[in-house]
Amino acid sequence: MMSMKSPLTVATPANQQRKFASMGLRYFLLAGMTVVFIAACGESKPPAAASAPAAAPAPATAAPDVPSAGSTTPPAEPAPSVAAPVEPKNLAARKLDPEKIKRGEVVYRTNCANCHGPNGEGTPGWRNPGADGRYPPPPLDGTAHAWHHSTETLERMIRVGSPADIGGMPAWDGKLTNQQIDDVIVWIKSLWPDEVHDIWHKEIENKP
């Protein structure tokens, strides 16, 4: 009796065709996936533009006022610490001798400016007495009480000085000539503003 082989172990042309067809399909699918993968990986895309980091703000420091190159604007100059005295407008109307004013200024700057200030502005705090009870030298430029006195009184104060218990002004009689005393008084009057001089002239010097 002939022995029969199992259909699982018998290689028939039909089985071989199916096997080859299955292998071909697998190979086709594998090849297709490989192509897609390679195409996807090889696709060149421009990288996203990286945003530049924001510049750090400049420190809040005041820049010096320096003109740029080619600028015609000069740098600002600092304001003077002491304002120049305003020159009165009616010196001629006061009939003050210009030569006496010049000589009186020399006398003042040589002998008086050390206490009363270069422009007759006085000593700071002149309204308040010091520890010794005496008042500091007052202004002579029309901002204090110098213009409250007549020419005669001003001359006498310069000659004999201030009372020892009130002020420290020394007596200048014998140290300054009559001409020098007269000249320095004229220079002091030239410092007074127009309004002050007008009041002094009407109510003090020529008091009815």
C-alpha positions in Angstrom: 0.0 0.0 0.0 1.4 3.3 -1.0 2.3 5.8 1.8 0.6 9.2 1.5 2.6 12.4 2.4 1.0 15.2 4.4 -0.1 18.2 2.3 1.8 20.4 4.7 5.1 18.8 3.7 4.5 18.4 0.0 5.8 21.2 -2.0 3.5 21.8 -4.9 3.7 24.4 -7.7 0.7 26.2 -6.3 2.2 26.4 -2.8 5.5 27.7 -4.3 3.6 30.4 -6.3 1.8 31.5 -3.2 5.0 31.6 -1.2 6.8 33.6 -3.9 3.8 36.0 -4.1 3.8 36.5 -0.4 7.6 37.2 -0.3 7.2 39.6 -3.2 4.5 41.5 -1.5 6.6 41.8 1.7 9.6 42.9 -0.3 7.4 45.5 -2.1 6.0 46.8 1.1 9.4 47.0 2.8 10.9 48.7 -0.2 8.1 51.2 -0.3 8.4 52.0 3.4 12.1 52.5 3.0 11.6 54.9 0.1 9.1 56.9 2.1 11.3 57.0 5.2 14.4 58.1 3.2 12.3 60.8 1.4 11.0 62.1 4.7 14.4 62.2 6.3 16.0 63.8 3.3 13.4 66.6 3.0 15.2 69.9 3.6 13.3 72.5 5.5 14.7 75.9 6.5 15.2 76.2 10.2 12.9 78.6 12.1 14.6 82.0 12.5 15.8 82.2 16.1 14.5 85.3 17.7 17.4 87.5 18.7 17.6 88.1 22.5 16.2 91.5 23.5 19.0 94.0 24.1 19.5 94.9 27.8 18.2 98.4 28.5 20.9 101.0 29.0 21.6 101.9 32.7 19.6 105.0 33.8 22.6 107.2 34.3 22.6 110.8 33.2 24.9 111.3 30.2 27.1 114.3 30.3 25.9 117.2 28.1 28.6 116.8 25.4 27.9 118.2 22.0 28.1 115.7 19.1 30.8 116.1 16.4 30.0 118.9 14.1 27.4 120.4 16.5 27.4 124.2 16.6 25.7 124.3 20.0 28.3 125.1 22.8 28.1 123.2 26.0 26.1 124.9 28.7 28.2 126.8 31.2 27.6 126.5 34.9 25.7 129.5 36.4 27.8 131.8 38.5 27.5 131.2 42.2 27.1 134.8 43.0 24.9 137.1 40.9 26.5 140.3 39.8 25.0 143.4 41.3 22.5 145.2 39.2 23.9 148.6 38.2 21.5 151.4 38.9 20.2 153.2 35.8 20.2 156.8 37.0 23.7 157.4 38.4 23.9 160.5 36.3 20.7 161.8 37.7 22.0 161.3 41.2 24.9 163.7 40.3 27.5 161.3 41.7 30.9 162.1 40.5 32.3 159.2 38.4 35.8 159.9 39.6 34.7 159.7 43.2 33.0 156.4 42.5 36.2 155.0 41.0 38.4 156.2 43.9 35.8 155.1 46.5 35.8 151.6 45.1 39.5 151.4 45.6 39.2 152.6 49.1 36.4 150.2 49.9 38.1 147.1 48.4 41.3 147.9 50.3 39.8 148.6 53.7 36.1 147.5 53.9 35.5 144.5 51.6 37.0 142.1 54.1 34.1 142.6 56.4 31.2 144.0 54.3 31.9 141.7 51.2 33.4 142.5 47.8 30.1 144.0 46.5 28.7 145.3 49.8 26.6 142.2 50.3 27.5 142.0 54.0 28.1 139.0 56.2 25.7 136.0 56.3 23.5 136.1 59.3 24.1 139.8 59.9 20.7 140.2 61.5 21.6 137.9 64.4 24.1 138.9 67.1 27.0 136.6 67.8 28.0 135.0 71.1 29.5 138.3 72.2 26.2 140.1 71.6 27.6 142.2 68.7 26.1 142.2 65.2 28.1 141.1 62.2 28.9 143.7 59.4 25.6 144.4 57.6 25.2 144.9 53.8 25.9 148.3 52.3 24.3 147.6 48.9 20.8 148.9 49.8 19.4 145.6 51.2 20.0 146.6 54.8 19.8 149.8 56.9 22.8 151.8 55.5 20.5 153.8 53.4 18.4 154.8 56.5 21.1 157.2 57.4 22.0 160.6 56.0 25.4 161.3 54.4 26.4 163.1 57.6 25.5 160.1 59.8 27.3 157.7 57.5 30.5 159.9 57.7 30.3 160.0 61.5 29.9 156.2 61.7 32.9 155.7 59.5 35.0 158.1 61.6 34.2 156.9 65.1 33.1 153.3 64.3 30.2 151.4 65.8 29.5 151.2 69.6 31.6 148.5 71.1 28.6 146.6 72.5 26.7 146.6 69.2 29.2 146.0 66.4 32.8 145.5 65.6 33.4 148.3 63.1 36.6 150.2 64.0 37.1 153.9 63.9 38.7 155.0 60.6 39.4 158.6 61.6 43.1 159.2 61.2 43.4 156.1 59.1 41.5 157.4 56.1 41.6 161.0 54.8 38.6 163.2 54.5 38.7 162.6 50.7 38.8 158.9 51.1 35.9 158.8 53.5 33.9 161.0 51.1 34.8 158.9 48.1 33.8 155.6 49.8 30.4 157.0 50.8 29.8 158.0 47.2 30.7 154.5 46.0 28.3 153.0 48.6 25.5 155.2 47.3 26.2 154.0 43.8 25.3 150.5 44.9 21.8 151.3 45.9 18.9 150.5 43.6 17.1 153.4 42.0 14.0 153.0 44.2 16.1 152.9 47.4 18.1 155.9 46.4 15.0 157.9 45.5 13.5 157.2 48.9 16.7 158.0 50.7 17.1 161.2 48.8 13.6 162.4 49.5 13.0 161.1 53.1 16.4 160.8 54.7 18.9 163.2 53.0 16.5 166.0 52.3 14.0 165.3 55.1 11.7 168.3 55.6 
